[in-house]
Amino acid sequence: MALAGLSRRERQIMEVLYQRGKASAAEVREGMEDAPGYSAVRAMLRVLEEKGHVKHQAEGLKYVYVPVVNRDKAKKSALKNLLDTFFSESPEQVVAALLDVSSKRLTREELDRMAEMIERAKQEGK
């Protein structure tokens, strides 16, 4: 289930839920930057539930929301959407763009780990 079709606020809510694992509407609101009002957050959580992205469970007198799709699956889905939409399904173009944007921020150790991943992929592809 892709998060690509979600509004900016809905993605913010999902990020809070992924970070915390589960959260009430008030906790989601606390975790959002420039958060809308409490009732707006509750309404967006209801919409996310209707779309199948979250589910709720009762804990005492409040509802606690949890993501339906685990973070790793959501990351893969978002990356696939990004790859298809902006990079003509070319992983090489994605890596080139990442290196261009991140070259100043990547440490030598991170670059070495990435090189090792590429070597492993080469070995597995034989």
N, C-alpha and C positions, 0 to 999 in steps of 0.2 A: 504494500500500500504506500504509494508515493506521497511525500509531503509537499511536492512541487505545486499542487493545486491549492495550497492553503494561503490565506492572507498573511500579511506580515505579523499581525497580532496572533493569529492561530499558530504560526511557526514559533513565536516567542513562548506561547503557552506550552507547546510541545517540548521546547528546549528546557523549560523549567521542570516539566514532568520527567524528562530523560535525566536531568541532573539529579533530581531528588528521588526518583523512583516512583514516588507517589506523593500527592499533595492535595490539600483542600483548596477550595476556590480562594480563600484568604491567603494561603501560603503561595499559591500560584501568583496572585496579585503582588505579594511582597517580592517575589523573585523577578518580576518584570520591570524592565527599564521604562520609565515614563508611562506607568500603568494607567489604564482607564479605570473607571469606577468598579466597585465590587459587583454590582448587578450586571455590568457589561461583561466582566470576566466569567460570571456564572452563565450568561447567555452564550458566550463563545464556547464554553466547556460543553454545554448542551448540544451545540451545533457540531462540535468535534465528535461527540458521542454518536449523534445521528449519522455522521459521515463514516463512523466505524474506526476512528483513530484512538479514542479513549473509551474506557468503561469506568463506572463508579461502583464503589462498595460503601456500605454504611459503616461508620466507626463512631459509635456513640450517637450523638445527635447531628453529626455532620457527614456529608459525602466526601469521600476521598477518591481522587481520580488517578488512574494509572494508564500508561500507554498500552495499546493493544499489540502493536508491533514492537519487537525489541529494537534497541538502538542500532545494533549491527545491521539488521535487515533494513532499517530505515536509511542508514548511511549508504548501503549498497544501492538501494532504490534511488536515492537522491543523486548519487554519483552517476548511475546509469542514465538518469534523466539529463544531467548536465552534459555527459558524454554525447548523448544523442542530439541534444538541442544546440549545443554551442561548438562541438568539436568534431562534427561529421563522423562520429563513432570511432575516432582515432585516439587511442590511449597515448600515443606518442605526442600528439598536440596538447593533451592535458598535462603531461609531464613537462613539456617545453614551457607551457604557460605558468605552471607552478614554479619551475626553476627561475623563470624570468621575474615573477612577482616576489618570490621568497629568497632569491639568491643572497641577499644581504643578511637575512635572518637565519639561514641554515648554518648549523655548526658543522665542523669537519666530521664529527661523530655521526650526525644525521645523514650527511652525504655518504659516508662509508656504509651505514646501514642500508641506505637506498641502493647503493651499488651491489651490496650482498643480495638484496631481494631480486635485483635484476639478474644476477648470476644464477640464483636458484631457479628463477623462471626459465632461463636459458637451458639449464640442465633438465628441468622437467619437460621442456618442449622437445627434447631430442627423441 
